[in-house]
Amino acid sequence: MSPRIPPLFHSCAPLVAIVLGAAGCTLEPQPIPGSPATPVEDPLAYVDPFIGSGGFAYAHGSAFPGAAAPFGLVKVGPDTRGPYGVIRFLHYSGYWYGDDFVQGFSHLHLHGTGATDYGVLSVMPTGAFDASRLTVEANEAHMDKAREKARPGYYTTYLDEAGIEAELSATRHGAHHRYTFAPGVSEGHLLFDLDHHLDSGAVSHAEVTLDPATGTIRGVVHSMGEMSDGFGGYDVFFDARARSPWKTARVWSEGTAPAEGLTANGKKVGFDLAFDLADGAPVELQVGISLVSLENAGKNRQAELPAWDFEATQQKTRKDWEPLVGAVRVFGGSDADRRIFYSSLYRAFLMPTASSDVDGSYRYGGQVRTAEGFSFLTDQSLWDTYRTVTPLYNLIAPEAARDTARSLHAMAEIGGFFPKWPIATGEAGTMLGASADIVMADTYIKGVTDFDAEGAYAILRAAAADTAEPPGGRGGREYAVTYMQHGYVPADIGRSASHTLEYAHDDLALANFAGALGLADDEAMFRERAISHRELFDPAVGFIRERNADGTFPPGFDPYTLTDHYAEANAWHSLWAQHDIPGVAELLGGQDAFVEKLGEFFDNAIADLAERPIEDKFASSTPRYDYWHGNETSIHAAYGFAQVGRPDLTQKYARWVMEAHYVDAPHGLAGNDDGGTLSSWYVFAAAGFYPIPGTDRYVIGAPLFPRMEIRVKGGTLVIEAPEASAENLYVQSVTWNEAPLDKPELRHGDIAQGGTLRFEMGPSPGAWGRTD
């Protein structure tokens, strides 16, 4: 989902030094030739959480750099301000690398999205407190960027005011804060702002109770963000404890001045705790969070933070990251290549969010249920993640894939329909299409079957194919009846072309799902509907576009304009229907015409990027009208060449995307990561094959590293390309388990059992796989 900013945003002075500079982000040369290639021994050492946290406007990665466990409900980190204030399109995760002021360390954040939500329960260490310091602005502190560091499960920075070293670590439902004040400071404060939220959000009510005898702090805030406001917001329950007793506690709420006390409630609630620093010990705080109840917040804290051992918390969370980031082992490559790759793999598991508590209970759609045998995952940006994250999970993280499928089905059972963008405890309804169709189908047909597939399919089918309105509604299939009547979504409905494209892809996924379940009639029906987008091809202009209900095409058409007929896209972005590349080639007149037009799409993008670099904040303040890697609609397009007999061009343009749009620096993503979508794209591209979601097919590209080992369900998938380098980017031949492959395609059932995929590489396009 793209940033919601005006198409032309006028900004001021350059931030080259701030935006692009980062300790540990120096670009490095390409791999040094040598055999055997050196293996990565510690993948987590190459993870840089700051990659993707910089960039500007449409080129802002919106990455969360703070402390988090895999799929952690708690993502504790800094909410920052800088030369552009806290403007939303730079602060979807609460943080922008170009900022140098911290306004508080809050506990819940999204990763990589194009909308703001969360940013609640803020804690700010200060050296002093008085009645004038009740606002975020009055308590913000400048940070020393040179001392800011992050790694999986850990974040630290230095606040100049009072010389405070702030350190954060996280568990799935908890946070451990450690604040070390400068020597000689006699008193330290922790200011809790229960009214804190990211821009466009609000806290409608908060309550807190302090217990100095036990050092505990318990309460709840009701938050409404840009997306969650649609279902009324959500409660965040917290149970915290301080390691050392506080000297005094001052509380306040709207209309009241700070005063000593133990409770507060209402709006604009906050409190300050003063600590004696005579012994020089840091001030430590542990916080448990729950979206279900106050009791569960306490259970979560007690289970995950049983002792006052900050280092142990870090190490435990690091261990939790190891099997996910370590699922892929690369050999060779430069340190920069390795950092980009492993940081991408890391970001793929920051979302979705495991909101079920340690006892399995979770809240969704106004109900509290118990997740038995899985973790309930919310915060799912499905329109984005079905493209790359879902296939990645189904290949290397089947437990996460199972949890995703079971969670979505549970949401559908509660709400009556599969959601489009579930967040916190409800459905935001953001974006379009029935992306859950693809997620559920992709999961099942790739062998992750430990969920009620028949029950899930029945709900999906009713929304897609029943003319009578299902009891719970249709979710993303809201225009299903009109779609069935006309064979497409007509132009009087907003985003009609994109709706049709999404529904057609959804239909192909349901056809494959139905086939796997043995439902032959359904399979045939949905497979026929899966080419509905072809009805929108206008041969007079050569593009898929809006079409009136009477079958005519409206006058006036510009393929470069981002109109309301498309979702965050124009006609160029929307032409390359991912699930039907051969069909699009046929519409355009065959292989040569397709290759020429897709080549024009990329060549124009290359010229545009040379003229208007991503690093140029003015250029990044407008969309990219040719290939736009910072948005999801066409990120698969480079793999279209291989599907019509020109794999050499897939190899060429996919490598250009990797080199031009991924950088070992804070501006290292070309746009919002959208829950790991762009990150997962890079993982697949580096591996040398790319998924067609909702099917069991992969398109072969070209690997980045001389060797890669991927842990899959049935063993180890080895990818060998000994000659791979910056120059040797073209595939000369490919073998699978020593048998030659004659076309650039793989099936999931083969690679999921493990085996060896070997590439012979060279500096010039080869004849392998070509049919021209």
N, C-alpha and C positions, 0 to 999 in steps of 0.2 A: 504494500500500500504506500503510495507516494506521499511526500510531505504535503500537508494542506497549506500551501502558501500561494500568494498571488502569482500569476504567470510571470510578471515582471516585478521583481523586488529590487528596489534601489537601496544599496548599502553604501557604506563610506569606506574609510581607509583600509588598505590591504592588511592582512594578518599573516603574511607568508611565514614570518619567523615563528609566530605562535601556533598557527594551524599545522604547519608542516614539520616543525622541529620537535624532536622527542628523543630523550635519552634511550638508547638501545634500539633505535629505529633506523639505523644507518643502512642504506642500500648496499648490497654486496654483489660481487661479480657472480657470473654463472658458474656452474659446477666445474671443478678442476678435473680434467680427464684422468681416469685411473680405474683399475679393475683389480680386485672387486671393489664396488662402491662401499663407502663406510656407512654402517647402519646407524640409525638413531637409537640410542640406548635409553634416553629419558624423554619421551615425547612432551611431557608437561613442561620441561625446561624451555621448550620452544614456543609456549603459549604466551602471547602478549595481549592482555585484555584491552589495551588502549587502541589496538588496530580497529578502525571503524568508528572510533568515538569522535573523530574530527570531521573534516570536510565541511562543505557549506551548502545549505539549502537543499536542492534536489540531489546533491552529491554528499549529503550527510548520512553516514552509516547508521547513526542512532544506536550505536553499540553501548551496552551497559558495562562499565569497567570495574564496578565494585565487587564485593565479596559475595559469592553464591556457591551453593552446592549444585550438582546436576539436577535440573528441573526444580530448583529450589523455590518454594513459596517466598521465603525471605531472600530478597536481593538487596542487601544493605549497602548503601553507597552515598556519595556526596551529591547533593543538589546544588548546582553551581550558577554563578552569574559572571558575566564578562562584558566586553565592549558592546554587545548587542542585548544587554539585559538578560531576561529569561524568556525571550521570544520562543514560541512553541516549536517552530520548525528546526530549532537547534537543540531542543531540550525534551524530546519525546522520552528519553530515558532519564531525564533529570540532569544530565551531564553533557557538557560540550568541551572538547579538549582545549579549545581556545580561551576558555574562562580561567580566571585566577582568583575568584572569590567563592568560598563555601558558605552556603546559607543554612546548612544543616545536613545531618546524615539520617536519611529516612530509610524505611525498612522494606518497602515494596516498590518494584519498578518493572516496567516492560523492557524487552530487548528488541531494538531494531525496528520499531513500528513507525508509522506515519501519523500517529495520533497520540495525545497525552492521556494518561490515566495513572492512578496510584500516586507515589510520592508522599505517603502518609506516615505518621508517627515519627516526627523529626526530633533528633537529639543533637544539641550543639554544646560543645565544651567552651567555656569562657573563663576569663580570669577575674571577672567582676560582674555584679548584677545590681540594677536599680530599677525603679519604676518606669524609666524611659526605654527599657530594653525589652519590650514586649512584642515587637514586630520582627519579621524575618530580616528586613533591611537593617534594623538597629543591632542585630546580633551577628551578621555575616562577618567573616574574617578572611583576610588575604592569605592565600596559601603559597608556599614556596614550590613552584612547579618542578624544580630540580630535585626535590626530595619526595616527589609523588611516585609511588610504585604500586604495581598490582601483579598478582599471579592468581591462579585458580584457588578460590577460597580465601583470598587475602587482599586487603587494600590498605594503603597508608599514605598520609600526606602530613605536611607540617604547617600549622597555623601560626602566622607571625604574632598575632595577638596573644600575649601571655606565653609565647613560645611553646605551643602544645603539639606534641607528636600524637596524631590520631591514628589508631590502628583498628581495623575491623576484620572479623572473621565470621563465617556463616555456616550454619547447618541447614538442613532442608526447611525446618520451621523456626529456626532461632538465629540470633545474632549475639556475638561476643564483642563488646567494645572495650578498648583499652586506651586511656588518654594519659599520657605522661607529660606533666607540666615541667617547665624549666626549673632548674635548681634555684632555691631561694623564694619561690612563690609560696606564700603561706596558705592561701585559700583557693580552691578551685570550684567551679560550678558546672553543673549539667542542666541546661535549659531544655525542657520538653515542650515542644510546640505541637499541640494536638489539633491545631487549626491548619497546619501546614499541608499543602497540596501543590501539585504542579499546575502550571498555567492552564486555565479553562476549567479546573476542578473546584470543588467546594467540599467542606466538611459541615454538614448540617447540624450535627450534635456530637458531643463527646462527654465522657464521664471518666473520672479517675479517683482512686482511693489509695492513699499512702499508708503504709504500716511501718513506722520506724522501729518497732520492736523486732520485726523479722527482716527489715530492709527490703520489703517487697512493694511493688507498684502494680496496680491492676486497674484495667479500664477497657474502654471501647470507644472507637470513633466510627461514625457513619460517613463514608466518603462517596462522592458522586463525581466521576471523571467524565472526560469528553465522550467516551464510549459507554461506560456503565450507567451514565445518567438515564439512558433509554429505558432501563428496567428498574430505576429507582435507587441505584447505588448498592452498597454492600457494607456490612459491619466488619471491622477489624478489631478483634479482641486481643489484648496483650497482657502478659504476665511477666513482670521484670523483677530483678533483684540487683541491688548494689552490693559490691564485695565488702565495702567498709561503711559504717554508719554515717549518715549525713548529720551535719550540725543543725541546720535549719531547713525548713521547707516553706516556700511561699507559693501560694496558688492564686489563680485568677480566672475569670471568665468575662464575657462581654459585659461591660458596664460596671465591673468591679476592679478595684485597684489591688495589686499584689499584697497579700497578707499571709501571715503564718496560718497554716491550716493543713488538713489532711484529706479534704475532698473538694471536688469542683465538678460542675456539670453545666451543660448548655452549649452556647456557641463561643468561639474564640477562646477555648480553654487552654491553659498552660500552667506550668509550674517550674520552679527552680529549686534545685537541691545544692546546698553548699557543703563542701567537704574540707576537712582539715588536712593539709598536706605536710604537716610537720615531719612526718616520717619519710617523706620523699617518695612514697609508693605511688604508683599510678592509680587513677580512678578507673574501676572496672564495672561494667554493667553487662548483665545477660538478659536477653529478651526472648520470650516465646510468643509466637503469633498463631492465631487460629482464625479462620473465617466461619467457624461453627459456634463456639462458645467460649466464655471466660474460663470455665473449668478445663476445657481442652487446651487452651493456651498454656495453662500451668502444666498440664501433662506433657505437652510438647517440649516445654523448657526443661522439665525434670528429666525427660528421657534422653534428650539430645545434648544437654549442657549440665551434666550431673556434678561436675567439679569445676573449681576455679583454676583451669589450666589452659591458657590461651594458646600455647604452642600445640598442645594435644588436640584442641579443636581444629586448628589449621591442618595438622597432619591427618586427622580423621577425614576431613573434607577432601584433602588431596588424594587420599586413598580411594574415596568415592569417585573421583574423576579418572583415576588410572585406567579402569577397564573400558571406559568409553573412548577417551582420547587415545588410549593404547590399542584400540581395536585395529588400527592401521599402523604399520611400521614401514617407514621409507628408508631407502638406501641412496646415498649420494645426494646431489643437489647442494646448492649454497645454503648458508645459514639463513639468508633472506627467504629463499624458497621454503625452507623448513618452517620458519616462523609464520609465513603466510598460510601454509598448509595446516599446521597444527592449531593455529589460532582459529582458522575456519572450522576445523573439526570441533574444537571447544565451543564455539559460538552456536553450533548446531544443537547443543544440549542445554542451553540457557533457558529456552522455552520449548514446549509448553510447561505449565506450572503445576506441580503436584500439590493440590490444595487439600487432599485428604489428610487427616491428622494421624498421629501415631497409633490411634485405635481404629483407624480406617474410616471414621465418619467424615462426611463432607456435606456441604450445603450447595444446592443448585435449584433454581426455579422455585424458591420458597420452601423447599423440602430438605430435610436432613436424612441422609441414607448412609449406609456403610459399604465401603468398597471391600469386597472379599476376594483376596487373591490378586489384587491389582492396586495401583495407585491411581486415584482420580486426577485427571489432567485437565486443567482449564487454561485460559490464555492461548487459544489456538487460532492463529491467523490463517485459516484454511485456504482461502483464495490464493495465498502465496505459497504456503508450505506443502500443498499437495504436489507441487511441481518437482521439488527436490528433496525436502526434508522427509516426507513420507517414504519415498523410495530408499533413502539412505537408512532410515530406521529398519525398514523391511530387509535390508541387506546385512547390516552390521549390528543392529540393536533390536532384536526381535521382541525383547521384553517391553521396550518403550513403544514398539509398534502395537503390541497387544494392549498395553495400557491405554494408548490413544484410541484404539477401536472400542474397547470396553467403555471408556469414558464417554465417547460420542454416543454410543448406543444408550448408555444410562441417561444422558441428556435428552435423547429422543423419547425414551420411555416416560420421563418426567414431563417434558414440554409437549410431547406429541409429534415433534418433528426434529430432524437433525439440524443443528445450528450452522450458521455461517462463520461467526466470530464470537465464540464464548469467551467471556472474561470474568474473572472473580467468581461470582455466584449466579451469573445469568448470561443471557444472550444479547450481544450488542447489535446484531443484525447488520453489521458493516459489510460492505462489498457486495458481490453478487454471485449468482450461480449456486449449484448444489455440490460444492466441492467435497462434501463428506461422501458423496457417491464414489468419487475417485479414491479417496482415502480408504474407505472400507473395502472397495474392490481390489485395489492394489495390495492391500494387506492380506486379504484372503487368498487371492490367486498366487501369491508368493509364499504361501505355506505357513503364514501366521494365522492359524485357524482356531486358536483357543478363545473364542468368543461366540456368542449366539448369532451365527451368520444368518440363519434362516429368519430369526426374529428381526434382525437389523434390515435384511433385504426386504422384508414385507413392508416396513415403514418407508423405506426408500422408494420402493415400487409404487406404493399408494400415492405418494407425493408426485411422482413423475408421470404416472399413467392413468390414475383414476379420474374420471370426469367429475364425479361427486367429490366435494371438498372433504378431505380427511378430517376427523374430529379435532386433531391438534393443529391443523393448518399444514401448509406445504413448505415452510422454511424458505430455502433458496429457490424452490420451484414455484414461486408465486405466480408466474405467468405460464404455467404448464398447459392449461386448457387452451389459451390463445395460441400457444406454440403448436399444440396438436392440431388445432383447427386449420392453421395456415401453413404449417410445416416450417415455420420460423416465427420469431417474435417481431411483429410489425413496428413500423417507424414511429407510431404515435406513443409508444412506450419508451421511456428514457433508457439509454444504453442498449437499444434494441439489438444492434449488431453484436455487441459483446455478450449479451444474454444468450443469443442464438449460438454463438461459438462455444460458450461455456456449457449450455445444455447439450449440444452435440457431443462434446467430449465426455460429459457426464453420462450420456446415453451409451457411448462405447464402453465405458467402465461398467455400467450396469449390465450390458450385454455379456461382458466377460465374467462378471459376477454370477449372472444367471446361468451361464454355461458351466461354470465350475460347480454350481449347485444342481446341475442336471435339469434345468428348466429350459428346454429347447424352444418352446414357443416364445417365451419371454426373450430369450437370447436373440431370436430372429427379429422380433419386433424392435428391440432396442438397437440392434445392429443396423436396421434400415433407417432408424431415426438419427443415427450417428453421423449421417452425411447431410443433415439439415442445413448446415452452414453454406453448403454449395448453392442453395436457393438464393443466397444473398450476393452471389458473384455477379457483378455487372460487367459483361464483356465490353461494353462501350468505354469503360474507364480502366478495366483490368484489376479491380479490387473487390473485396468483400465489403459491402456497405449496407446502409439502412434501406429497407424496402417497404413500401406502403402495403396496407392490407389488401388493396385491389391488385397487387402484383406489379405495380409500376414503381420505377425508381424516381425519387424526388429530383427536381432540377437543382443544379448548383452542387458542385462537388470539388473538394480540394483534399487530396490524400494526406497532406501534411497538417491539416487543422485538427486540433484536439476538440472534437465536438461532443455533444451530449449523446451521440449515437454510439459512442465507445466508452469504455471504462478506463480512464487514465491512459488513453492511447489514441492514436490516429489510424487511418486506413493502412498505412505502411506497417505499423506495429502489429496490426490485427490480421494481416493476410496469411500468415504462416501458421495455419491451424495445426497445432502440434500433433494431434492424434490422426491427421489425415494429410500428411505431406504428399504422398503420391496423388491423392485426389486434387490437391491444389495445383500440382504440376500439370495434371490433365486439363484443369480449367484454364491455365495460362497458355496451353498449347504444346505441352510436352517438356522433355528434359531440358533442351537448349533454352527455351524461353524462361523456364523456371530458374535455371542457373544464372542466366543473364540478369533477371530481375532481382534475385536474392543477392547476387554479386553487387548490383547497383546499390542495394540497401546497405550493404556493409562498406563498400568503397566510399559512399557519400558520408557515412558515419566516421570513417577513418579520416577523411579530409576535414570534417567538421571538428573532430577532436583535436586535430593538429592546429586548427585555427582558434579553437576555443577550448583550451585544456581544462580538464576537470579541476585542476588546482586553482583556476581563475574563478574567483567567487562570483564575478558578474556573469560569466558563462554558466555557472552552476545555479544561477537564480532563475533559469528558464529550463523547460524540458528539452530533451533531445528528440528531434523530429525524425531522425533515421534510427538506426539501431540504438536502443536505449537500455543499457544493461542495468541502470539504476532503477528500472521498473520491470515488473515480472512478465508482461504480456508476450514479449518476444525473446526471452533469454535462452530459449531452446533453438533459436533460428539457425545458428551455425551448424547444428547437427542435421539440418534439412538437406544440405548438399549430399551427404553420404547416402541418404535414403533414395536419391534419384541417380545414383551411380557416379557421384563425384566426391569420394571420401577425401581426396587430396585438398579440396577447398574447405571441407570441415576441419581438417588438420591445420590449415593456414589461418582461418578466421577464428577458430576456437582458441588458438594460441595467442592471436592478437587480443582477444577479449581478456585472457588471463594476464597478459603483460601490461595492457593499457588500463585495466580497471581494478587491479588488485596490487596493492603496494604495502611494503613493510614499514608502515608509518600510520599515525592517527587518521590520515585521510585515505586509508587503504581500501575502502569500499566505495563503489560508484553510486551508492544510494542506500536507502533504508534496507537493512538486512532482513527485515520482516520475519522475525522469529527463526533466523538461521537459513533463510531461503538462498540468498546470494552466497553465503558461506558453504552450504551444501553443494551448490553448483560447482564451486571451485574444487571441492573434494572429488566429485565425479570427473570433472575435466582433467584433473591431475592424474586420476586413475586410468584414463584413456577410454572410458565408455560412459554413456549418458542415458538416463531412463526415459521411456515414454510412459508417463504415469497412467495407471489404470489398465496397463497391459503387462505382460511378462517380458517385454522386449527392451533391449538396450541397443543403442547405436554406437558403434565403435568409432572413437576419435583417435587421439594419440597421447600416450602417457608423458608425464613431465619428468619423472624420476627414472633412473636406470633399473630400479627394482622397487617393488612395493609388495608387502604381504598384508592381506586383509583377512581378519578373522570372520568367517561366515558360519552359517548354521551347521554345515556338514564337514567343516575342516578349515583349511587355509587356501585362500585364493591368491596365487602368486602371479604378479605381473612383471614380466622381464622385458627390458628394453636397453640392453647394455650400451648401445651407441647413442642413447637419447642425450641431447644437449640443446643449447640455444640455436645452433645451426642445423642439427639433425632433427628436424621437427616433422619430417614427412615419413609416412609408413611405406616400407617396401614390400613387406609380407607379414602375415600373422598366422600363428599356429595355436591351436587349442589342444593341450595335452599331446603335443607333437604332431597332430593332424592338421593339415593346412585348412585355413578358412578362406572361402572364396568370395564372401560378401561381408560388409561391415555390420554385422548384427550378432548379438548374443541373446540367449534365453536365460531367464532367471533360474529355471530348474537345473541348468547345467552349472552355472558359476556358484550357486548356493551350496553345492556339494564340495566345493574346493577344486583345485586343479591349477594348471599353469597356462597362462595366456602370454605368449611370447611375440614381441614385435621386433622386426628388423627395421632399423631407422636409417635415414639418409638425408642429405642436404637439399635434394630436389624431389619434386612430386614423382611418385612411383605409379606404376600401372595397376597396383593391387586394388581390387574392388571396383575399378572403373568400368563403365558400360558406354562411355561416349565414343 
